[in-house]
């Protein structure tokens, strides 16, 4: 696999009821998310989740979405 594309990551705080900290999601990769005690940790953890998501998709011969910001640039 070549260089991994850069996907948009959304970081949101988790409520104390959900354990606190932050959740990081990747809208272009359905179900790809992770969390962490800090925003930085959540981003680090979701980077691993992105790698795992892409590897699983490739192993299962599923398409790996192009990051949405690159789709918009190609269309423009």
Helices and strands as residue ranges (DSSP letters): E 10-13, G 16-18, E 22-25, E 33-36, H 39-59, H 68-75
